[in-house]
């Protein structure tokens, strides 16, 4: 057998026996919004009341957002912001899922990775 074929068969055998080294948790890369998101976030921060902003960022640089403010509770603001972001994702062909970027004025988007 040629050396390459032997190597390929060995690699297949080892991967079948041991599988991939994986913790079992889904892998997710959370991309930072582009600089053009900054004015949007600054306008959001000026809004009163309970508020939430969500953002979706594609690896290709496309992004979409939605925010809602002046609500009685955060759950209502989050639901409305998510619906607005979903409409923007559809319009701008952004395929990544929307993630909460900030609650009131506290950025929580990166907290999962600290």
Protein Blocks (a to p, Z undefined) as FASTA:
>chain_A
ZZklmmmmmmmmmmmmnopadehiacdddddddfklmmmmmmmmmpgcjddddddddfko
pacddddehifbfklmmmmmmmmmmmmmmmnopabdcddfbgcjbcfklmmmZZ
